């Protein structure tokens, strides 16, 4: 396989939680390798960005960065350097206090964002703001921050997202 999805977990999450496992199954069915780095050693988003940028990602034809909450922020900041073929973002932690960046240059035009109307961690308007600025596809759904209630819908969209990247 020469296509890769790098999934970046959220602040208080684990590398192989429900979302990562579901997305990994989809990615593998589409011929993508799937990795989920363990960032549990630090809740500093910039430390996590540095860890992602230190990974050897050479040799892959297509790279997709995915992430949930802080992991979506990490993926988006790292995308400026990595220049992935796509970004798949779940409840992205954008425009929050304590995060170094509030301006982004994602390095790709292929961006899809999922966010819940009932998100109690990241206001829904933050996702809308980012998507408006970057002309990203936005799915606003009746769910909370974790978005587990709409996981089947999200995995179906991820399948379509990857299908659009591969001929």
Secondary structure, DSSP 4 states (H G I P E B T S, - for coil): --EEEEEE--TT--TTSHHHHHHHHHHHHTTEEEE----TT---HHHHHHHHHTS--TT-SEEEEEEETHHHHHHHHHHHHH--SEEEEES---S-TT-S-S----S-S-EEEEEETT-SSS-HHHHHHHHHHHT-EEEEES--TT-GGGHHHHHHHHHHHHHHH--
